[in-house]
Amino acid sequence: MSSHQPAMPCTCSNSDFDEYQWVINIGRALQKELEEDGDESPVCIFTVPKTLMSSDPDSYTPQQLSLGPYHYRRAGLHEMERYKLSAAKKLQNQLQSHRFENLVEQLIKLEPQIRACYHKYLDFNAETLAWMMALDVSFLLEFLQIYSVKETKMLSRAPSGMSHLLDYSKRKSAHHVILRDMVMLENQVPQFILRKVLEFQYMSAELADEMLLSMVIGLAKELSPFKMIEVPKTTKVLEHSHLLDFLYDIIVPKVEGPIEIVLEEVADQIVSDNQQEERSGVDSSYVKQLLTVTWNMVSQLKITPVRLLKNISSANSAVAIKLKLSRTILSKLKNPDDRENEDSSTSTNKPPLVEEITIPSVTQLSKYGVSFIPTKGNISTVAFDKEKAAFHLPTISLDSNSEVMFRNLVAYEISSASGPLLFTRYIELMNGIVDTEEDARLLRESGIILNRLKSDEEVANMLNGMSNCKCIRLTKVPFLDKVIEDVNKYYDSLWMVKMKRFMKRSVFCSWQYLTMLAAILLFLLMAMEVFCSFYQCARIFHVDIFNTTSS
């Protein structure tokens, strides 16, 4: 036996790892990389970053349909294989002069390009990968025909075995589950494979492009949260890497510029500022409690001045009324930074997250005269008119699949964007202005949010849930940052806001001094009690306490 013979696979650490097969696969992969060195394709199908995946795994993991190699071996998704075979059978019947195996052979030739699209190493041989793509694309094209905006005689009815999945009314729950899985980042297949299969089916590249263009545009109109945008009907649509890439392109405008992401030290500074603000802006209830405790302690002292104060307060009704009124006013004072507690009593009061931008909520802006105006278009239509106090936001439709789509669009943008993280910043903006159910209601009534969820509370929870973990960093996008800056400047310039902040700085932040004064007062009264134990204080103050009490 040769001395270069590979050793037996090691099973001490991982019984599923075959060292010998790994060496063979690496050698083959390297050889193919050398042969295809001039035709290297950019990676376009990524794995979701762990920080995002850990925040909400269900939003990034397919629940029913596996497309592509990332989740192909998951046991819970094998039930869909029968429907993929049914779609492949239908495709075989439509092929004019070829067999399905001939299609697989064509895809085997595209193996290097297919592998280049995926960020993760694919532990499949060429034939397995080709059969996987052929079955997945057959099902995907069968499903996409529902969304074709151009009816043709080539779009026939779905096989009977798939009728409950391919719902032309788009109302069945199974249909929406599949649609949800289709928009996930790890569940994408290269779009050039869809073109290849259609070209093989219709024997015409021009007809294949026409059919795919019709399907993709129809799907985009269904999935896009901005229902008023115009979807381009040109062949440039077919130049996108996959369906999620196309959806991202029509939602997010093209903006040139470098990526700027606020890192941990800035986030820590925000936390430090918030903690400092919490230390300085103590609620008035502490002041009330301090004064109450001080008075209770003082009232226990059996000295003449204290008894004098008691008698005066009990004898003089006018003084008593004034004291009671002052105490009532003090008890009603609120911290000016608190939300409108009476209006939002049904909402959960949570501190702002590190990832949340600094901007007033919809309720706060609306209270001071800011109007919210819906626009037709995508994120590029976000604007703030300082002269008219008008906040322009694109009309957005929210349903049960919106959160999954938003999260995967953010994941795709973070993984692939070469410019500003525009969509991520837009999500941060919406998370900043929508804090409570009342905020969501105001946007719905203004026509900015088309709510297809059960309640406005679900809308608020969904938008706030996008920042439940440290996974979406504060990003810098010039034109959105300008809007946020203008809103904050307008809000800060209002005299009512200035008055509240003045009250906070001048009154509520002085509780430390009140504590010191109360301690000094208590010390003086105790000293006076000692003094009065040796001397007759009533003679000094010229007050007959007993006569005052009897009168």
Disulfide bonds with the S-S distance in Angstrom:
Cys532-Cys537 1.75
